[in-house]
């Protein structure tokens, strides 16, 4: 079960990074630690095209890994790596990253776009991308504070049809202009507290 | 052409406070150690980690994250580290200096309560559980060494202490990397670069071929009448072969002369030439001679290398040496089964080792190994290829998980995307090591 990020943040307030890592059993931590070379310690990415996995819902991670594994979701390295894990291990990976503290970035965004994006998010996306994108419903990914180049890359994959959009998302995204979508991404990238 | 300390510090860019030249894996000749105990060990359990590179920093950090009651002392001869991964981009003229590849240790130490000793390790006494350094001795309960490589220069006739200044290896990032680039810059258009590749295993299997691409890129752009001759001791390209060949055909036709199964056994420094099996002489205006390799000197001195006298045998899940109890060897120096000698492997091995050191010190069972390697190689400014794999242990051996892993698609469809991933890879992995 995923804890909502807000209550997690409150209970985690007094904990150190090490304590959050201790929450996982050594086998689960070992599986997940191997990912951190590319996704950052405890899934907090510093690389502009690598997503943060920290605080993603377990379902979102499990679904993504399974789609990488089957080839349904396009990738370069992730498809090759996902094939190295059993369904149970993928479950453990989802469990680990869903329990990590949300990773906030501080990046350059266009504030005018971000402002416009905030209104668009509220009107179109907030029913699934909860709490300014800091939380997700079911397999909806956490968007807040992801690196802008990563978000733009994924949106291009959706737009080109290489990555399949969930039906509910497609309904909302199709009427939006390119500028609107760009503004939305600037908004999500700007959420940093 | 030699490079003095001041110039090197200038070249790494903005790092005027650097106290020593060289990177973490490249230091002065071994000085004698001091017998007095520094940092006397109290009642706390202590792990000493030797080497502040891709393996050592991560082992130190993850032990502290997983069990803050264990004291961790990181011993490193320099106050900074320069990454070998991406250093070929500097040699090829893409990166202006080494600053983006240089990390310092202050944040890592502060964030995780790691104790840091900047000193040269001169000896290890496995029986007494003592590390001798240039500043004094340190006692340990468990020792992790991630010392990197040194060279088997005795296998090349004519090689001596001056050779790296004439024919730089540039296989330990730092002044050697800068020297090679300066030599390329000083070379006349129409000159010949010779790149000599040793027999596997060596640090970074695709490294020589990425370097070939990057030198070819430099020549194509700045010295179009020049060429590079690659004399490779291996039967063929040691990693990502078909992809490199495709990239060379697309971009560097007529510039790269690749010669497989060509082992350098002697050199003639005065003539700037290498001899293949003592017969064919290949002459260069710039010679990048990468000698055959083994575990770093300290691992050899400490009796950690195996019967091959080259690399350190270890137990698969714990990385504990099979030669000496309570000493763990990670990174390029170890024999890690299917895991290649790469930066990402060292990072991954460090975490496996840290997990099991914490397990062992707390009387818990050993966790079976799960590791990853990912490695990107640049072909041009904005095209890169990759290899990746997941590793597990089976019957005491480290194996690649069947039906997983592999290299980039052969249709070249991902190369631009992978070039951006490579940059993110570097930023993430160096951030992990330095924070």
Interface residues (C-beta under 8 A of the other chain):
Chain A: X16 X17 X18 X21 X22 X26 X27 X29 X30 X31 X33 X34 X35 X36 X37 X38 X39 X40 X41 X45 X46 X47 X48 X49 X50 X76 X77 X80 X81 X82 X83 X84 X85 X89 X149 X153
Chain B: X61 X62 X64 X65 X66 X68 X344 X347 X348 X351 X352 X355 X358 X359 X364 X367 X368 X369 X370 X371 X372 X374 X386 X388 X389 X390 X401 X403 X404 X405 X406 X408 X409 X414 X417 X418 X420 X421 X423 X424 X425 X426 X427 X428 X429 X431 X432 X435
